[in-house]
Amino acid sequence: MGRISERFRVLRGRGERALVPFVTAGDPDLATTEAIILALAESGADLIELGVPFSDPIAEGPTIQRASERALRGKTSLRRVLALVKDLRPKVEIPLLLMGYANPFYAMGEENFAKAAAEVGVDGIIVVDLPPEEGSTLFAQVEKRGIDPVLLAAPTTTPARREMLAQCTRGFLYYVSLTGVTGARAVLAQGIRESVNAVRQVSQIPVCVGFGVSTPEQAREIAEYADGVVVGSALVSRIASASSREDAVDAAARFVAELKAGMGAR
């Protein structure tokens, strides 16, 4: 059992739901990202998604687009993100996932990436623009090395495809709560609970809900029925607004602590 599955097993035993914060690696720089990740792990994060910056992040709204641009200007690359995971792994016990777009993974080479990711301790990958039919060889390479390929479902996913994704994903299924790009929303989309329940009827895989979650109240609502809550843009925005590295770390840690406290045990 990998770290992701083990984490969900432990959380179920405690009656808790997973808090999964997302940060863009290298925004504003990799040293700050490392400090933030350590702080998030101490503040209640259960899994952490590290965004691999990309020049054309088609699923992202303005907040994460700008974060990617800042990281790329600072020369953040997939190899440097892997080096960051290597530095973090002895200090962080919770699962670390890479979330990004297909181009950097393929540019590095499927087998080369899979080997390097396994060596540094990556626990999962989420490739936003890579459906399982197109990503089968990359996903097979990482899975055979103990890394979970996490797939995504959306409100537009048909029941038959949703069942296929639930069967093929590993670690958890990432449910995209809205049709559109990432970004904090004042109100959650309709129908999320029903979609999560529909997955549960065909699979026991944990379901984490992301896109648009921005407040402790929204996280608490989703935690009533989902196995985990992903929070990205609202956290990235706080990091971007900070006046110093120390302020960024403090703001990120406080926000994650608020989110986790609000989710409570079920």
N, C-alpha and C positions, 0 to 999 in steps of 0.2 A: 504494500500500500504506500503510495507516494505521499508527500507532505500535504498536498491539497486535500486528498480524500481523508487523510488522517485528521486534518484540521476540522473538516466538516463533521467527522465522527465525534471528535471531542466536543464541539459546539452543540451537537444534538444531545449529547449526554448532559450538558449543562442547561439545556433549554434555551440556548442563545442562537442568535442569527449572526451571520458573518458581516462585518463591515470591511468593504474592499475599496480603499482610496486609490485614486489614480494620480500620478504626478508625471509631468514630462521630464524625462532625464535630460540634464544639462541646462535646465531653465532655473535660475539664470546661469549656473555653471555646475559642473559635476560635483565639486566639493560641497556646494550648498545642497544639491540633491542628496548626497550621502548623509549629510547631517539631518535633513528632513526625514529621510527614510528611517533612520535610527529613532528619531523623535516620534514618528507615527507608530512604530512598533511598540514603543513604550507607552503610548497614549491610548491604545485600544484597538489598533488595526489588526485584523485577523488574517488578511492576505493583502498584498500590495501589488498594484499594476504599475510597471515602469513603462512609460510611453517612449517608444523609439522615434525620435523626430524624423519627419519626412517632408519633402518639399511640396507635396500635393496631397495633403490629408483630407480626402474627399468627404469623410464622415464627420469631420470636426466643424464646430462653429467657430466664431471669431476668437474666443478666449484661448482655445487649445491651438488654433492655427498660429496665433501670435506667439504662443509659448514655443511651438516647433520652430518658428522663424528665429527666435532668440537663441534657441539651442543650436541650430544649424550655424548661425553666425559665430557661435563659440566653438565651432568645429566638433560638435558632438556627433559621433557616428555609432553604428551598431557595434563595432569592435570596442569602442570606448565604453559603451553601455555594458557590454559583457565584462570588461575589466572592472567596472563599478560593482557589478554583481559579485565578482570574485572577492573584492575588498569587503563587501557587506556580508557575505555568507557566514563567516565565522562569528559575526556579531549579531545576526538576526536569525531567529529560529523559524519565524512564520514564512509561509510560501511567498516567493517572489515570481511574478509573471512578467513577461515582455508583451506589450501590446503595440502593434504597429501595422505597417502595410507591407505587401508582398515584396516589393522591389528590393529593399535592403537585404532581406533574407535570401532571395534568389541571387542577388549580386555577389553575396558571400559564398554561395554554393550550398545546396541543401545539406549534403553530408558534412561539409566543413562547419556549417552553422550548428548542426545538431551535435556534433562532437564537442565544439567549443562551448555551447550552452550547457551541455551535460557536465563538462569538466568544471565549470565555474559555479554550478549549483542552481541553474534556472529550473523552476518547477513547472512552468506552463507557458504557452504562447497563445496569443489571440491575434489573428491576422484578419483585420477588419474587411479587407477587400478580396479575400480568398475563400470561395465556397469549397466544401469538401470534395466535390467532383474534380476541381482544378488543383487542389492542394494535397491530393492523396499521397504523393511521393514525399513531400516535405513532412506531412503529418506522420507518415509511417517512419521516417527517419528519426524524428524526435521521440515518438512514442516508444520505439524499441530501446531508447536510451533513458526511459523513465520520465520523460517530459510530457505533460498533458497538453494535447491540442484542444483548446476550448473553442467551441463553435457558438455562433450567434443565431438567434431567432428574432423575428420582428412581428409587429402587428399584422403585416401583410403576408406572413408565412402561412401557407395552407396547412390544414390539419395533417395531411399525409407527409408533407415535408417536415413539419414540426416533429412528428414522430421519428422520422429518419434522423434528424439532427439530435434529438434526445438520445437515440441509440448510439450514434457515432461519436458524440462529444465525450471528452474525458475530464474528470475533475468536477466540472459543473457546466451547466448551460447558461450562457449569457443572454438574458432576454432584454432586447432593446425596447424600451417602453413606449417609444413614439416613432412616428414616421418623420424623419428629418435629421438634422445634424445634432451633435452634442451641444450642450449649453444649459445653464441653470434656467429653470422654469418656475414661475410663481405657483402654478397649479399642475398637479400630476395628470397625465393622460388618462382617459377612460379605458376600462376593460383590462387593466393589467392583472387584477386578481383572477379574472376568468381565464386569461391565457396561461398564467402560472398553474392554475388548477387543471387545465387541459393537458399540460405537460405531465403533471403528476399521475394522470390516468393511464399514461403509456410508459412511464419510466420512473425509477426511484432516484434518478440523478438530481443532485441539488440544483436549484434554479436561483441565479442572482440577477437582480433587476438594475439596470443602469440607464443612462441618458436622461438628463433633466432633473435628477434628484439634487436638491440644493439646500435643504433645511433639515434640522433635527426632526421636525414634525413630519415631513415627508418620509424621512428614513424610518421613523416609528411606524407610520402607516404601512409601508411596504413590508416591514419586518413582521407584521401581523400574519402574512401569508406566504412570503418568499423565504428562501434559505439564506439570502444575502442581499446586500445593498451596495451598489457601486456608486461612488461619488467622485466626479472628476472636475468639471469646469468650475464649480463653486470653490473647490480647494485650490485649483490652479490660479484662480482669480485672486485669492488671498495671498498667495505666494508672490504674484506679480505686483501687488499693491504695496508690498513691504518696502520699507526704506533701507533695510540692511539685511545681511544674512541672518543675524540673530533674530530680527523681527520676523523674517520669513519662517524660520524654524518654529518660533513661538506661536505665530498665528496658525500655522498648519497643525501643530500639536493641540492647541486649544480647540480648534474646530473639530478635529477627529475625536477628541475626548467628549465633546458635546454630543456629537452624532452617536457615539457608542453608548453613552449614558442614556440618551433618549430612546435607544432601541430596546434596552432592558432584556429581561429573560421572558420566555413564553412557555 
